Amino acid sequence: MSAKSISTICAFGAVVTAMLATPVMGQEMRPVLNASSAQAIVDGCRDYADDKGWNLNIAVLDQGRNLQAFLRMDDAPLGSIEIAQWKANATASFPRATQGTAERARDFPALAAAPNIAIFEGGEAIFSQDGVHLGGVGVSGATGAQDAECARAGIASAGLAHSRVEND
């Protein structure tokens, strides 16, 4: 190999390295739900449910609707496994609690027929402290209100928020 060929290859390598190291202009970086935060939500939900004597299924999905963490507590209803995942999917897809999605379904009945979207209480959206939608948590196995209460407790225990602006 000639010295000219080697210098051409080195120059090409330097250009490619510089291009890869340069951030894309205008690209906005946003926070994402990582595995440790998802597990912290599950742990917080489990601790809250243990204190209340509830046996629940808990699913946490990121904003891309990817399952990040899941727990079926001992004696939690088997039929609630998928329901917890549907609730999490609904809140990962739409940045609102599933109770809000149920209210929207009254005006848009087709929403109730959407695949893997729950329109009953027990799913809560997950937001960063500065209001970025990160995903959703779905809890199932108790009453809808208890499921939602547990989901909110899990989100709070992870240092995250269940709405863009916390009011409670």
N, C-alpha and C positions, 0 to 999 in steps of 0.2 A: 504494500500500500504506500502510495506516495505521500509526501509531507503535505501537499496541497489537498489531497483527499481527506487526510486526517484533520487538517484545519477546517475544512468545509463541514465535516461531521461534527466537530466540536462547536463550531459556530451555530449549526442547526440545533444542536442540543442545548446551547445557551439560550437561544430564542424560545424554544419550547418550554424550558424551565422558567423563563421570565414570564411567559404567557400563563402558565399554570399557577404561578405565584401571585400574579396580579389579580386582585378582586374584580369581579364583574361589576362594571359601573351601573349604578341604579338598582342593584339587587338588594332587596331588603332582607335582613336576617330576622327571624322571628323565633321565639322560644318554642320548644317542643316538650311534650310529655315524655320523660325518660322512664326507664324501667324502675329505678329506685323510687321515684315519685309515685308511680303506679302501685308499687308494692306498699309504699307508706299509706296510700289511700285504703288498700285492702286491709292492712294491719289495723288502721284506725277504725274502719267499719267493723272488723271482727271484734276488737276490744269493746266497742260500743254495744254491739249485739250481745256479746257475752254478758255485759253488765245488765242488759235488759232481759236476758234469758231467751233470746231469739236465735233460731237456727236458719241461716240465710245463705244464699248464693250471691256472690259479689263478682262483677265483671268490670274491668277497666279497659277502655279502648282509647287509642290516641285519635287525633283529628282525622287521620287517614282511615279510621275504622279498623285499625289493626289491634288485635287483642294483646294487651301489655301485661295484664295480671288477672288471675281468676282464683277464686276460692269457693269450694263447696264445703261449708261447715258441716260437722257431724250432724246427721239426722235432718239436714236441710232437704226440702222436697225435691225429688228428682225432676219433676215436671217444671220446676222453677229455674233450672239451669239455663235453658234457652230463653226464657222470659227475661232473666237478668241480662243476657247478652243482647236481646232485642232492645231493652231499655237503654243500655249503654250505647248501642248503635244509633238509636234515635237522637241521643244527646250529643254524640260525637258528630252526627250529620247536621243537626240543627242546634245552634247555641242557645238552647232553652231547656228547662226541665220538661220531662214527659207530660206533666200535668198541663203545661202550656201548649204542648203539641196536641193534647186531647182537646183543648179549647179551640185551637185552630181547625181541627178536624170537623168541628160542628159547621164551620163555614165552607170547608173544602173536604167533603166526605171521601173523596178519592184518597186522601192522605191515610185514612184508616185502612185502606187496602194495600198500601205500600209494603213491599216485602221487608221483613226484619225491622219494622218500625213499631215500637210500642206506643200506644196512646193512653196509657194509664200510669198513675203515679208510681214513683220509685226510681226514676232515672234523673240524674242531675248532670248538667254540663260542668266541665272543669275549666276554670280560667286561671291565668297567672294573676298575681296581685295587681298588675297594671292593665288587666282587662283583655288579654289575648286568649282566645278560645283554644284550649289544648286538647280537648277530647270529651269523654263522658264516662260516667260510672252508672251501672245498673245494679240494683239490689232487688232480690225477690225472695219471698218465703214467709213474710209477715203480711200485715195489711199494707196497702199502698202508702198510706201516710207514714207508717213505721219504716217501710223500705226507704222512702225519701229522707226521713229524719236520719237514718243510719248513713245514707249516701252523703248527706251534708256534713255529718260528723267526721266521716272518713276524709273528705276533701279538706276540711278545716284542720284535721290533725296532720295533714301533709304540708300545711302552710300555704294552701291554695284557696281559691274562691269558687263558689258555686253560682255566682252571677257577676256581671261586669261591674256592678256597684253593689257592695254589700250593704244591706239595710237592716240586718238582724244580728 
